[in-house]
Amino acid sequence: MTADDSDGIRPGSTGGTRDGDGTRAVRAGLPEAVKNRPALPGPAFAAHYHLPGEPDGPYTYGRDENPTWTALERAIGELEAPGESVVTTAFASGMAAVSAVLLSQVRAGDAVVLPDDGYQALPLVGEQLTAYGVEVRTAPTAGDAQLSALEGARLLWIETPSNPGLDVCDVRRLADAAHAAGALVAVDNTLATPLGQRPLALGADFAVASDTKGLTGHGDLLLGHVTCRDAELAAGVRRWRKIVGAIPGPMEAWLAHRSLATLQLRVDRQCATALELARTLSGRSEVTGLRYPGLESDPSYAVASRQMRRYGSVVSFELPDRAFAERFLAGLRLVDDATSFGGVRSTAERRGRWGGDAVSEGFVRFSVGAEDPVDLLADVVGALDAAAR
């Protein structure tokens, strides 16, 4: 976001588009260096600000703005669209960000197009939209099937790669078609992160993510964000945040900004190990339905390789049945049985235990962490061997 000079945060602090991802991640959103001041100022805990006279300036009340949010929002904007003028709005969770886009941009009588294989909570938003008189259409991610539902729609919601199935669609193709039909385009970029994929550069109007996952990567906070080029669209999203009060805490925002410095290091390790895991699993007879967009044999590889710069930390696959999958998960030493992904500690789960996803009882979503690849792969192979006995 753009802040006036009084906030002490310098625009374009990473040096523009020529910097590498690691440099940008380390420097993003930092203030100008001042002698005897910290490189990243601590969180600003404030419900109100000193405000004599007429209200002006960026900081008037704690539900509207906070200097710690400003720094984080600028940092994320620099990662989403290096060298460009964009507006990022931080939220208390990924679902707060998702809801802000959908509920601020459509009204009764509009139609929205959602993926039918997206994040498990997305249908809940769809139900709420329906209750408000919005027509909700759904189609799969694979094969750009959402193209068939665009006529007369107000907004197209894309999730690529999809969670948990890891299907990929052609964002630019869908965005061009949606805009030609008069629809806005939002892309849930949670699995890819801005280092893996930049939705705005592919034609999207909104880049949305749950920063609980890979962007912050430590499994210790809940956050989300929305980034837009169009100031009017961004104002609608920001107004929604103010109305519903879905604001991040300053400590969470500060922790998130601190975590960005290691983003490129984390993502590169995770993606490299995820590819090795996928290759290892491809040779196992117990494993079927293996998906990883960076694997050359994956159905999505051709599309993913055109629009993604990194393929993410998540690998999905099927084991013979529920019991086999549970034996496998119980046998893992270095992997937490948990429902999140993108963190430095590897996690895996039998996704069917929650219901709501169209997956088999033996379907496993595996999120690769930052462990030594040799150790992690040995752990997986050992757990598979033990589960097969």
PyMOL commands that set and color helices and strands:
alter all, ss='L'
color gray80, all
select helices_A, chain A and resi 5-7+21-27+67-80+94-105+122-131+142-149+171-180+199-202+231-244+250-260+263-282+301-307+322-331+351-354+373-388
alter helices_A, ss='H'
color red, helices_A
select strands_A, chain A and resi 87-91+111-115+135-139+155-159+184-188+206-210+224-228+288-291+314-318+336-337+347-350+363-367
alter strands_A, ss='S'
color yellow, strands_A
deselect
rebuild
show_as cartoon
